[in-house]
């Protein structure tokens, strides 16, 4: 069962998501601003998938993506904000 985080970007908006057996089971949406900021505004994990680490995988992938492109993350989503605050290694990205 592949649980790799995938990414789709369209213009200045994007979505990180995890598919399991062809179904999207977790997703996180973001939008880009012209000042190299990536605002993450929503994270959602389908019922039955709580505790599987999907949300944290999405945040980790977003951090990797932001670092690779020299973006700063603006965590509007409370879940993302919480994960970043609890992870000292992510302080450079906000």
Secondary structure, 3 states (H helix, E strand, C coil): CCCCEEEEEECCEEEEEEEECCEEEEEEEEEEECCCEEEEEEEEECCCCCCCCHHHHHHHHHHHHHHHCCCEEEECCHHHHHHHHHCHHHHHHC
